[in-house]
Amino acid sequence: MSSTPPTSPHEPGRDPGRSTGRDADRDPVITEEDLAALDTSEGHADDARPEEKVNEITARIGGWIAMLATAVIVVLVTIAVVMRYFLNSSLPIAAEGPTYLFPWLIAGGAIVAQGSRGHIAVDVLVSRLSGEAYRKAQIAIWTFSTVLLGYMTYLAVYLIGPMSDQSTPIMGWPQMGSFGAFLVMIAVMTVQAGARTLHYARHGVPDHALPHAAQSPSASKETPGA
C-alpha cells in the first residue's frame, strides 16, 4: 500500500504565498491600506479641541503651568545631578525644588486633559447610546462631575489652614505653595465641568464629541465618551 507524500510548500507549481483551509481567504501580504487602518492618530487634534471658551482658555493656562513647571524641574534636576556626581556637593533648592513643583506639573496636565476631554474614561455603557439618549447621558455625567469636583474643592479649602502651618524639611518653604496646586486644579476643573455642562445643555453635544454610532454619515471620526 503506497501513500502520497505531502506536498512541500516550495514545490514547483505551488504558490508559497497561498494557504489552504481556513486561511485560504486571507491576504498574506500587509498592504499600505492595512497599515493606514491601524493608524488612529488622524483627527486627534480636532477631537481634542475644547467646545467653548471657558475650557479653551483654562486648557491654555494649564498648558503653560505644566510647561513652566517642567522646565524649572528639568533645570533643577540637572543642577542637582551635576553637583552630586561632578562636584561631590549638593544645592538645597535643587534637591527640594522638583518635589515642591511636581504637583503644579500634575495640576497643569490635569487641567489640559479636562479641557480636551483627555482623561481616561470607561465608556462601555455610554458608547452604546446614540442620538438624544447619548446627549442626555453626557449632560448627566458632566453635571455629576461638576457637583463632585465642587464638593472636593469645598473639602480642600478646609486644608488650607493646616497646610499653611507646615513647611518643607530642607528649604523651610510653606507647604501651602505645593498644596495650592491641588486646590487650583480641583477648582479650575469644577469650572471646566460646569461650563461644559451648560454648553451641552444649551447647544447640545458637538458632532466631534459623539461616538461613531451617533455621528452623521458625513462624520468619520470616533472619540471616547466622557
C-alpha positions in Angstrom: 0.0 0.0 0.0 1.5 3.3 -1.1 0.9 6.8 0.2 1.3 10.1 -1.4 3.9 12.2 0.4 2.7 15.7 1.5 3.3 18.4 -1.0 6.1 20.8 0.0 5.1 24.4 0.0 8.2 25.1 -2.1 7.4 22.6 -4.8 7.2 23.9 -8.4 3.6 24.8 -9.4 2.5 25.8 -5.9 2.3 29.4 -4.8 4.1 29.5 -1.4 2.0 32.6 -0.5 -1.3 30.7 -0.8 -2.7 28.9 2.1 -5.4 26.3 2.4 -8.2 25.7 4.8 -9.4 28.5 7.0 -6.5 30.8 5.9 -7.3 30.4 2.2 -9.2 33.8 2.1 -6.5 35.7 4.0 -4.1 38.1 2.2 -0.6 37.1 3.3 0.8 40.5 2.4 0.3 43.5 4.7 -0.6 46.4 2.4 -0.4 50.2 2.9 -4.2 50.1 3.4 -3.8 47.7 6.3 -1.3 50.0 8.0 -3.5 53.0 7.4 -6.4 51.2 9.0 -4.3 50.8 12.2 -3.3 54.4 12.3 -5.5 56.2 14.9 -3.6 59.4 15.1 -5.5 61.2 12.4 -8.1 63.6 13.8 -6.8 63.6 17.4 -6.2 67.4 17.2 -9.8 68.0 16.1 -11.3 65.7 18.6 -9.3 67.2 21.5 -10.3 70.8 20.8 -12.4 72.4 23.6 -16.0 73.1 22.7 -16.3 76.6 24.3 -14.2 79.5 25.5 -14.0 78.6 29.2 -12.4 75.2 28.5 -10.3 76.7 25.7 -8.8 79.4 28.0 -8.3 77.2 31.0 -6.7 74.5 28.9 -4.2 77.0 27.5 -3.4 78.3 31.0 -3.0 74.7 32.3 -0.6 74.0 29.4 1.6 77.0 30.4 1.6 75.9 34.0 2.7 72.4 33.1 5.4 73.6 30.7 6.9 76.1 33.1 6.9 73.6 35.9 8.5 71.0 33.7 11.2 73.5 32.5 12.1 74.5 36.1 12.1 70.9 37.3 14.5 69.9 34.4 16.9 72.7 35.2 16.9 71.9 39.0 17.4 68.2 38.4 20.2 68.8 36.0 21.9 71.1 38.5 21.5 68.5 41.3 23.0 65.7 39.1 26.0 67.8 38.0 26.8 69.0 41.5 26.4 65.5 43.0 28.4 63.5 40.5 31.0 66.0 39.4 31.4 68.4 42.3 30.5 66.0 45.1 28.2 68.5 46.7 24.6 69.5 46.7 22.3 72.5 46.4 19.3 72.5 48.8 17.0 74.3 46.3 17.9 71.8 43.6 17.2 68.9 45.9 13.8 70.0 47.1 12.6 72.2 44.3 11.5 69.4 41.9 9.4 67.8 44.6 7.9 71.1 45.5 6.9 71.9 41.9 5.8 68.5 40.8 2.2 69.0 42.0 2.0 72.0 39.7 3.1 69.9 36.7 0.3 67.4 37.5 -2.2 70.2 38.0 -1.5 71.8 34.7 -1.7 68.5 32.9 -5.0 67.6 34.5 -6.5 71.0 33.5 -5.4 70.5 29.9 -6.9 66.9 29.9 -10.2 68.2 31.4 -10.4 70.9 28.8 -9.8 68.5 25.9 -11.7 65.5 27.4 -8.5 63.7 27.5 -8.9 61.8 30.8 -9.2 58.0 30.8 -12.8 57.0 30.6 -14.7 53.7 30.9 -17.5 54.4 28.4 -18.6 50.8 27.8 -22.2 51.8 28.6 -22.3 55.4 27.2 -20.7 54.4 23.9 -23.7 52.1 23.2 -26.0 55.1 23.3 -26.8 57.3 20.3 -28.8 60.4 19.4 -30.8 62.1 22.2 -30.0 59.3 24.7 -26.3 59.9 24.3 -26.7 63.7 24.7 -28.7 63.4 27.9 -26.2 60.9 29.3 -23.3 63.4 28.6 -25.2 66.2 30.3 -25.9 64.0 33.3 -22.3 62.8 33.5 -20.9 66.3 33.4 -23.5 67.6 35.9 -22.4 64.9 38.3 -18.7 65.7 37.6 -19.4 69.4 38.4 -21.1 68.6 41.7 -18.4 66.1 42.7 -15.5 68.4 41.8 -17.2 71.3 43.6 -17.6 69.2 46.7 -13.9 68.2 46.6 -13.0 71.9 46.2 -15.1 72.7 49.3 -13.2 70.0 51.3 -9.8 71.1 50.1 -10.5 74.6 51.4 -10.6 73.2 54.9 -7.0 72.0 54.5 -5.6 75.5 53.8 -5.1 76.2 57.5 -3.2 73.0 58.4 -1.1 73.1 55.3 -0.2 76.8 55.9 1.3 75.8 59.3 3.6 73.2 57.7 6.9 73.8 55.9 9.3 71.7 53.8 12.2 70.0 55.7 15.1 71.4 53.7 14.3 74.9 52.5 11.5 75.6 55.0 9.1 76.7 52.3 5.4 76.7 53.3 3.7 73.5 52.2 0.8 75.6 51.0 2.8 76.6 48.0 2.8 73.0 46.9 -0.7 72.1 48.1 -2.0 75.1 46.3 -1.5 73.2 43.0 -4.2 70.7 44.1 -6.6 73.5 45.2 -6.2 75.4 41.9 -6.5 72.2 39.9 -9.7 71.0 41.5 -11.3 74.5 41.5 -10.5 75.0 37.8 -11.7 71.6 36.9 -15.0 72.4 38.6 -15.4 75.5 36.4 -14.5 73.5 33.3 -17.0 70.8 34.1 -19.7 73.3 34.8 -19.0 75.3 31.6 -19.2 72.1 29.6 -22.5 71.0 31.3 -24.1 74.4 30.4 -22.7 74.3 26.9 -24.1 70.8 26.2 -27.5 71.7 27.8 -27.8 74.9 25.6 -26.2 73.8 22.4 -26.2 70.0 22.5 -23.2 67.7 22.2 -21.0 68.7 19.2 -20.6 66.3 16.4 -16.9 65.6 17.1 -17.8 64.5 20.7 -20.3 62.0 19.5 -19.5 58.2 19.3 -19.2 56.7 15.9 -22.7 55.2 16.0 -24.3 58.6 16.7 -22.4 60.6 14.2 -23.9 61.8 10.9 -22.9 59.9 7.7 -20.5 62.7 6.8 -18.5 62.3 10.0 -15.9 59.6 10.2 -14.0 60.3 13.4 -14.6 58.5 16.6 -13.8 59.8 20.1 -14.2 58.3 23.5 -17.0 59.4 25.7 -16.8 61.4 28.9 
